[in-house]
Amino acid sequence: MAASIASSPDSPAYNQDDLYVTIETDLQTEAAGNVEIVLSATGPSIGEEFLLEWGGNSITFTVAAATNSQATAWPTKGGETLDEYAIRVGEAFRENYLLTQHWDVSVTGSTVEITLKVSGAMDITVTENLTNVAVTVVDGVDNAEPNLTALVELWQQGATFTDDQRITTLQATYSALGQVNINLRELFPVNPSLPNTAHIGLPIIFSSWLRGVASNAYCPYYLRVADKYGDPPTPEALVKSDTYIALEGSTSADMEPGIPLNFYVKILHNYRRADGGTFYKPIAEGQPDWLYVLTLTEITGCNVEFDIQWDNGDITTETYSGTAFTMEANKVYYIRSTPMTFNFTAPAVGALPWYITFRLFGDGEGAPVTIAEVNYKAVFSGDWEQYILFANGRGGCESVLMAGKATTGITASRETSRQARSIEFNLADGEIISSFSEAQKEYSLNTGWIPRWYADHLRQLLLGDIWLIDKPNKRFIKMLCTSESVASRDDEMLHSVSIKLKSAWVDQAALV
């Protein structure tokens, strides 16, 4: 039988998490030699010997009432049980440095077994005259097929057969059990996938709700596996696996169980509170934000609506009346999840929107079903507000309202050198010149007052890619986060997050 997958990789899974696949073979016949020693009755007598020889090494154990400095004394049996006596014999073996360098020692009941640490062909010889002891020797053996390894090809699945691309080829040696674990971590060509810049804000005309495929955020893939052996080593036929999905992002080691999969999608955000309360994300009027989902099945008849809770307690629903759309299976989609304005139909004169719930729904079992929701809290902030977009570490991107007052600036660097004065020296020329002058824009942004659970959520700003959202010009501007920490105090009722950013490029002109 060819190599096969004994344990498939998790799917969907994150590229920056450990992602193991287990390959197994039935061609692994290599085995380590071992010696089995079964004790009975009163055990051996003083003066009897046990000579062990292997690979040019030898050790002679002599049955004695006391230990010796050479660690070659085989203990006599006292009043203990045979099981207890076997442990004392195992301890005597483990006291011998040469033996423990080459052999593993184990005890099961009244049986002591020593097994060579290295598998493969090796002659083992035991010469002994022990009474009440039965010894069985099994020599090590090599594989029937020389140079046996597992070969794994990792392929990205394209839209058509011709579009499939091999990502990399991996090779590993089987264990003595004929299995090998291979980690696929960080092998996939995935990156944060930005939304369409046309969706950032008005003016825009659209007949169907704003969405797109986040093609960089996920990678459908399959494996081709084979045994490789011979001289020279040659692979057998490469057997194709099922299709799996890797996502951009990772999972923190101490993260509690995340948002569960539903039948329709995996939500690529971690909008939740540690205390179990409803996560309301603050947004300003016109702030662009997107929901990212991985579809687990094809969903037809998709559309969106907004539930608005007003400051007078009324709740209204506004459903988008545009053309319904279909979301194909096993793709990552981004969907604009914030309204273009807060200009909803108010239930009463002067009522203001307080909480807004975005809902994506589609056909399910013959009736509309909710696919995903995002809850927002409407914030009426000052004219200085700015928006940033960051890779959330879960396969999606999220916008953040930076409602606090900001500081902007520029940092420049240059090299200087001094020239020797000549007879024509004049002050207009000087004698010190600068070169390689370049600058980076700097921003110090603040969220304003936010709840603790949202401040904790924004710790990801220190780790993910970040962009400024240039709403007037409908573009994303890549930035680098230079902050090193975000901290919250338990004795504070309100919190804020401040971060420092630098432009992800250098300029040689500071013109705006």
Sequence and secondary structure as in RCSB ss.txt:
>XXXX:A:sequence
MAASIASSPDSPAYNQDDLYVTIETDLQTEAAGNVEIVLSATGPSIGEEFLLEWGGNSITFTVAAATNSQATAWP
TKGGETLDEYAIRVGEAFRENYLLTQHWDVSVTGSTVEITLKVSGAMDITVTENLTNVAVTVVDGVDNAEPNLTA
LVELWQQGATFTDDQRITTLQATYSALGQVNINLRELFPVNPSLPNTAHIGLPIIFSSWLRGVASNAYCPYYLRV
ADKYGDPPTPEALVKSDTYIALEGSTSADMEPGIPLNFYVKILHNYRRADGGTFYKPIAEGQPDWLYVLTLTEIT
GCNVEFDIQWDNGDITTETYSGTAFTMEANKVYYIRSTPMTFNFTAPAVGALPWYITFRLFGDGEGAPVTIAEVN
YKAVFSGDWEQYILFANGRGGCESVLMAGKATTGITASRETSRQARSIEFNLADGEIISSFSEAQKEYSLNTGWI
PRWYADHLRQLLLGDIWLIDKPNKRFIKMLCTSESVASRDDEMLHSVSIKLKSAWVDQAALV
>XXXX:A:secstr
   EEEE   SSEETTS  EEEEE S    B  EEEEEE TT   TT EEEEEETTEEEEEEEESS  TTS EEE
   SS HHHHHHHHHHHHHT HHHHHHEEEEEETTEEEEEESS S B EEEEE  TTEEEEEE BB  SSTT EE
EEEEEE  SSGGG EEEEEEEE   TTSEEEEE TT S        GGGSSSS   SS  EEE TTSEEEEEEEE
EEEEETTEEE   EE   EEEES    TT    S   SSEEE S    TTS    EEEETT   EEEEEESS EE
EEEEEEEEEETTS EEEEE  S  EEE TT EEEEE S S S    SSTT  EEEEEEEEEEEETTEEEEEEEEE
EEEE   TT EEEEEE SSS EEEEEE S  EEEEEEEEEEEE    TT  TTT SEEEEEEEEEEEEEEE  SB
 HHHHHHGGGGGTS EEEEETTTTEEEEEEE        TT SSB  EEEEEESS BS    
